[in-house]
Amino acid sequence: MANLSITLASGFYDRMHGLYTGDVKPAGIDLNFIPMDDPREIFDRMGGGLEFDACEMSAAEHITKLSAGNSPFVAVPVFISRVFRHQFIFVNRKSDIKTPRDLEGRRVGVPLYVQSAAVWIRGMLQHDHGVDLSTIHWVQGAMEHPGTHGKPTVLPLFKKINLEDNNSGKSLNQLLVDREIDAIITATIPEPYGRNPDIVRMFEDFRQVEADYYKRTRIFPLMHLLAIKREVYERHPFIATSLYNACCESRDLAVAKMRDVGALRYMLPWLVDDFHEIDRVFGDDFWPYGVEPNRPTLEALVTYLHEQYMIEKPMPIEDIFVPVHGQPVHTLKGLSGREGWTTPGKAGSR
């Protein structure tokens, strides 16, 4: 029986590289991996036109559509992108914002109110720092140019909030410089940061803050998961398990290559020390797939989506994904000994 031809659009990340090169082959699938640098373009093309059989997809967008009962795709617990977000809150120094609570009553820019990065930042501000989100006036628009951030297919919120589209004719970056907004929460670094001394991070010591946040909460914010077009999955349900296992293998291959430090795979001069720190903070499995090792993170995301009026009520975590019958989720364990790598102690293991 011939393999099934499947297109998969994703960023060209290290954990997906094996799928692109063919070093990892999903069982029963001839995979056409389509590398795309702009996740927003992938989301818009999948959400608006279902252009791919499978793709990297916004976790918030998937859950909101699934909760509304009209999702055209299903998902498997492969978390293609995850990023700590304390480092992506930027303020204008002249607005005299020193602490998260100082954001209350201010005008804060956001590329897209419903984007996963914004959901995580607001949830962290509310739950970790006691910020009253209802007092903030949100200004939504593109960072680098006037107008909107992509062409998203966005469902309405369940409650009206203090949100306006940026129709000023300026980008959010320029509004921040001109103090027409006081801060930005975002998924990227604003262009003025590092060039304009007035534009600073709220958490300049973000690495320490984020490590402490993970140790306390076990939350490593996940941005993007792997979505499959529902009609393709319903015709060929085996592809969920096949793609899940292949993504696990591709991720493990990337980690093994990163930890081969005889010649650094990436242009990061202190990559060795970075891995030591990662091991101390996360233990054996710093980028897990599957539901159980990600349960604290998934439960937080569902809570935030509900509290921010994007889903009507919380949903069981298991309902977010279709079943997969994959390899053990802690597949990173044991990779630290490969290719001459040595790990300092086990103080950070769990």
C-alpha positions as CSV (number, residue, x, y, z in Angstrom):
1,M,0.0,0.0,0.0
2,A,1.4,3.4,-1.0
3,N,2.2,6.0,1.6
4,L,-0.2,8.9,2.2
5,S,1.1,12.2,0.9
6,I,0.8,14.9,3.5
7,T,1.9,18.6,3.5
8,L,3.1,20.1,6.8
9,A,3.9,23.8,7.1
10,S,6.1,24.9,10.0
11,G,8.9,27.2,10.9
12,F,12.3,25.8,10.1
13,Y,13.1,25.0,13.8
14,D,15.8,22.7,15.0
15,R,13.2,20.3,16.4
16,M,11.6,20.1,13.0
17,H,14.7,19.9,11.0
18,G,14.8,16.1,10.8
19,L,11.4,16.1,9.1
20,Y,12.6,18.5,6.5
21,T,15.8,16.7,5.6
22,G,14.1,13.3,5.6
23,D,16.4,12.0,8.4
24,V,13.1,11.3,10.2
25,K,10.3,9.7,8.2
26,P,6.7,9.4,9.6
27,A,5.4,5.9,9.3
28,G,3.1,5.5,6.3
29,I,3.5,9.1,5.2
30,D,5.3,10.8,2.3
31,L,5.9,14.2,4.0
32,N,6.2,17.4,2.1
33,F,7.6,19.7,4.7
34,I,7.0,23.4,3.8
35,P,9.3,25.7,5.8
36,M,7.8,29.1,6.5
37,D,9.4,31.8,8.6
38,D,6.3,33.7,9.5
39,P,4.0,31.8,11.9
40,R,1.2,34.4,11.4
41,E,1.1,33.6,7.7
42,I,0.8,29.9,8.5
43,F,-2.0,30.5,10.9
44,D,-3.9,32.8,8.6
45,R,-3.6,30.4,5.6
46,M,-4.6,27.4,7.7
47,G,-7.3,29.2,9.6
48,G,-8.7,31.0,6.6
49,G,-8.2,28.6,3.8
50,L,-7.1,25.2,5.2
51,E,-4.2,25.2,2.8
52,F,-2.2,22.5,4.5
53,D,-2.9,19.0,5.7
54,A,-1.0,19.7,8.9
55,C,0.8,22.8,10.3
56,E,2.2,24.7,13.2
57,M,-0.8,26.4,14.8
58,S,-1.4,29.0,17.6
59,A,-2.4,27.1,20.7
60,A,-4.8,29.8,21.7
61,E,-6.4,29.9,18.3
62,H,-6.9,26.1,18.3
63,I,-8.5,26.0,21.7
64,T,-10.8,28.9,21.1
65,K,-12.1,27.4,17.9
66,L,-12.4,24.0,19.4
67,S,-14.3,25.4,22.4
68,A,-16.7,27.2,20.0
69,G,-17.5,23.9,18.3
70,N,-16.4,24.9,14.8
71,S,-12.7,24.0,14.6
72,P,-11.7,22.7,11.1
73,F,-8.7,21.0,12.6
74,V,-7.6,18.7,15.4
75,A,-4.3,18.8,17.3
76,V,-1.7,16.4,18.7
77,P,0.4,17.3,21.8
78,V,3.5,18.4,19.9
79,F,4.5,21.8,21.1
80,I,6.5,23.3,18.3
81,S,7.1,26.7,19.9
82,R,7.3,27.6,23.5
83,V,8.8,30.8,25.0
84,F,8.9,32.4,28.5
85,R,7.3,35.8,28.1
86,H,8.5,38.0,31.0
87,Q,11.2,39.3,28.6
88,F,8.6,40.6,26.1
89,I,7.0,43.4,28.2
90,F,8.5,46.7,27.1
91,V,7.7,50.2,28.5
92,N,8.6,53.8,27.9
93,R,10.8,54.9,30.7
94,K,9.2,58.3,30.8
95,S,5.8,56.7,31.6
96,D,7.3,55.9,35.1
97,I,6.3,52.2,35.1
98,K,8.5,50.4,37.6
99,T,6.4,47.3,38.5
100,P,3.7,45.2,36.8
101,R,1.0,46.9,39.0
102,D,2.0,50.2,37.4
103,L,0.4,49.0,34.1
104,E,-3.0,49.4,35.7
105,G,-4.9,52.3,34.1
106,R,-2.4,52.6,31.2
107,R,-2.6,52.3,27.4
108,V,-0.8,49.1,26.4
109,G,-0.1,47.9,22.9
110,V,-0.5,44.3,21.7
111,P,-0.1,43.0,18.1
112,L,-3.2,40.8,18.5
113,Y,-5.2,40.6,21.7
114,V,-5.9,36.9,21.2
115,Q,-2.4,35.8,20.3
116,S,-0.9,33.1,22.5
117,A,2.0,35.3,23.7
118,A,-0.4,38.0,24.9
119,V,-2.6,35.5,26.7
120,W,0.4,34.2,28.6
121,I,1.7,37.6,29.5
122,R,-1.7,38.8,30.8
123,G,-2.2,35.6,32.7
124,M,1.2,35.9,34.3
125,L,0.6,39.6,35.2
126,Q,-2.8,38.7,36.8
127,H,-1.9,35.6,38.7
128,D,1.7,36.2,39.6
129,H,1.6,40.0,40.2
130,G,-2.0,40.8,41.0
131,V,-2.5,43.2,38.0
132,D,-6.2,44.1,37.4
133,L,-6.4,43.6,33.7
134,S,-9.8,45.3,33.5
135,T,-8.2,48.6,34.1
136,I,-5.9,48.5,31.1
137,H,-6.8,50.1,27.8
138,W,-5.5,47.8,25.0
139,V,-4.4,49.1,21.6
140,Q,-4.2,46.4,19.0
141,G,-2.1,46.6,15.8
142,A,1.1,45.7,14.0
143,M,4.4,46.4,15.6
144,E,6.4,47.6,12.6
145,H,3.8,49.4,10.4
146,P,0.3,50.9,10.7
147,G,-2.6,48.6,10.4
148,T,-3.3,45.1,11.6
149,H,-1.0,42.2,12.5
150,G,-1.7,39.7,9.7
151,K,-5.1,38.7,8.6
152,P,-6.3,36.5,11.4
153,T,-9.6,34.7,11.7
154,V,-10.6,35.8,15.2
155,L,-13.7,34.8,17.1
156,P,-15.5,37.4,19.2
157,L,-14.8,37.7,22.9
158,F,-17.5,36.6,25.3
159,K,-17.3,40.0,27.1
160,K,-16.6,43.5,25.9
161,I,-13.3,44.8,27.1
162,N,-11.4,48.1,26.8
163,L,-9.8,47.3,23.4
164,E,-9.3,49.5,20.3
165,D,-7.7,48.9,16.9
166,N,-4.8,51.1,16.2
167,N,-6.0,53.5,13.6
168,S,-3.5,56.2,14.3
169,G,-1.5,55.8,11.1
170,K,1.5,54.8,13.2
171,S,3.0,51.5,14.2
172,L,2.9,50.3,17.8
173,N,6.6,50.8,18.0
174,Q,6.2,54.5,17.1
175,L,3.3,54.9,19.5
176,L,5.5,53.6,22.3
177,V,8.3,56.0,21.4
178,D,5.9,58.9,21.2
179,R,4.3,57.9,24.6
180,E,0.9,57.5,22.9
181,I,0.9,54.1,24.6
182,D,2.9,53.4,27.8
183,A,3.9,49.8,27.2
184,I,3.8,46.9,24.7
185,I,3.3,43.2,25.3
186,T,4.5,41.2,22.3
187,A,6.0,38.1,20.9
188,T,9.0,40.0,19.4
189,I,11.5,42.6,20.4
190,P,10.4,46.1,19.4
191,E,12.7,47.8,16.9
192,P,13.4,50.8,19.2
193,Y,14.7,48.6,22.0
194,G,18.5,49.0,22.2
195,R,18.4,52.1,20.0
196,N,16.1,54.4,22.0
197,P,17.2,54.7,25.7
198,D,13.6,55.4,26.7
199,I,12.4,51.9,25.6
200,V,13.3,49.3,28.2
201,R,12.2,45.9,29.4
202,M,10.0,45.7,32.5
203,F,12.0,42.7,33.6
204,E,15.6,43.4,32.6
205,D,16.8,40.4,34.7
206,F,14.3,38.3,32.8
207,R,16.4,35.1,32.7
208,Q,16.5,34.8,36.5
209,V,12.8,35.8,36.8
210,E,11.7,33.3,34.2
211,A,13.8,30.5,35.8
212,D,12.2,31.2,39.2
213,Y,8.8,31.3,37.6
214,Y,9.3,27.8,36.1
215,K,10.6,26.4,39.4
216,R,7.6,27.7,41.3
217,T,4.8,26.9,38.8
218,R,6.2,24.2,36.4
219,I,4.8,26.4,33.6
220,F,6.8,26.7,30.4
221,P,4.5,28.7,28.2
222,L,3.6,26.9,24.9
223,M,2.8,29.0,21.9
224,H,2.3,26.7,19.0
225,L,1.1,23.1,18.6
226,L,0.7,20.7,15.7
227,A,-2.7,20.9,14.0
228,I,-4.1,18.5,11.4
229,K,-6.9,19.3,9.0
230,R,-9.9,17.6,10.5
231,E,-11.2,16.0,7.3
232,V,-7.8,14.5,6.6
233,Y,-7.5,13.1,10.2
234,E,-11.0,11.6,10.0
235,R,-10.1,9.8,6.8
236,H,-6.7,8.7,8.0
237,P,-6.6,8.7,11.8
238,F,-3.2,6.9,11.9
239,I,-1.5,10.2,10.9
240,A,-1.9,11.6,14.4
241,T,0.3,8.9,16.0
242,S,2.6,8.8,13.0
243,L,3.3,12.6,13.1
244,Y,3.6,12.6,16.9
245,N,6.2,9.9,16.9
246,A,8.1,11.5,14.1
247,C,8.1,14.8,15.8
248,C,9.4,13.2,19.0
249,E,12.2,11.6,17.0
250,S,13.1,14.8,15.2
251,R,13.2,16.7,18.5
252,D,15.4,14.1,20.1
253,L,17.8,14.2,17.1
254,A,18.0,18.0,17.4
255,V,18.9,17.8,21.1
256,A,21.5,15.1,20.5
257,K,23.2,17.3,17.9
258,M,23.1,20.4,20.0
259,R,24.7,18.5,22.9
260,D,27.6,17.4,20.6
261,V,29.9,20.2,21.6
262,G,33.1,19.2,19.9
263,A,32.1,21.7,17.3
264,L,29.2,24.0,18.3
265,R,26.2,23.5,16.1
266,Y,24.9,27.0,16.7
267,M,26.7,30.3,16.9
268,L,26.2,30.6,20.7
269,P,29.6,31.0,22.4
270,W,28.3,29.8,25.8
271,L,26.1,27.0,24.6
272,V,27.8,24.5,26.9
273,D,27.1,26.7,30.0
274,D,23.5,27.3,28.7
275,F,22.9,23.6,28.7
276,H,24.3,23.3,32.2
277,E,21.8,25.9,33.4
278,I,18.9,24.3,31.5
279,D,19.7,20.9,33.2
280,R,19.8,22.6,36.6
281,V,16.4,24.3,36.1
282,F,14.5,21.7,34.1
283,G,16.1,18.3,34.8
284,D,16.1,15.7,32.1
285,D,13.2,16.8,29.9
286,F,13.2,20.5,29.0
287,W,11.0,20.4,25.9
288,P,8.4,17.7,26.6
289,Y,5.7,16.5,24.2
290,G,2.6,14.7,25.4
291,V,-0.2,15.8,27.8
292,E,1.0,14.7,31.2
293,P,4.4,16.5,31.5
294,N,2.7,19.6,30.1
295,R,-0.4,19.5,32.3
296,P,0.4,22.5,34.5
297,T,1.1,24.6,31.4
298,L,-2.0,23.4,29.6
299,E,-4.2,24.0,32.6
300,A,-2.9,27.5,33.0
301,L,-3.5,28.3,29.4
302,V,-7.1,27.1,29.5
303,T,-7.7,29.1,32.7
304,Y,-6.3,32.2,31.1
305,L,-8.3,31.8,27.9
306,H,-11.5,31.5,30.1
307,E,-10.6,34.5,32.3
308,Q,-9.8,36.6,29.3
309,Y,-13.2,35.9,27.7
310,M,-11.8,33.8,24.8
311,I,-13.6,30.6,25.7
312,E,-16.9,30.4,27.5
313,K,-15.9,27.8,30.0
314,P,-12.8,25.7,30.9
315,M,-12.5,22.5,29.0
316,P,-10.8,19.2,29.9
317,I,-7.2,19.1,28.8
318,E,-7.7,15.7,27.1
319,D,-10.4,17.2,24.8
320,I,-7.8,19.5,23.2
321,F,-6.0,16.7,21.5
322,V,-6.9,13.6,19.5
323,P,-5.5,10.3,20.8
324,V,-1.9,9.3,19.9
325,H,-0.2,6.0,20.7
326,G,3.4,7.2,20.9
327,Q,6.7,6.6,22.5
328,P,7.2,7.6,26.1
329,V,6.9,11.3,26.6
330,H,10.2,11.7,28.5
331,T,12.3,10.8,25.5
332,L,14.9,13.4,26.2
333,K,16.1,11.5,29.3
334,G,19.5,10.0,28.7
335,L,20.5,12.2,25.8
336,S,22.8,14.2,28.0
337,G,25.4,11.5,27.8
338,R,25.7,11.4,24.1
339,E,28.6,12.5,21.9
340,G,31.0,13.3,24.8
341,W,28.6,15.5,26.7
342,T,28.8,15.5,30.5
343,T,26.1,16.8,32.8
344,P,27.0,18.5,36.1
345,G,25.1,16.6,38.9
346,K,21.4,16.0,39.2
347,A,20.4,18.8,41.5
348,G,17.8,20.1,39.0
349,S,16.3,16.7,38.1
350,R,12.7,15.8,38.8
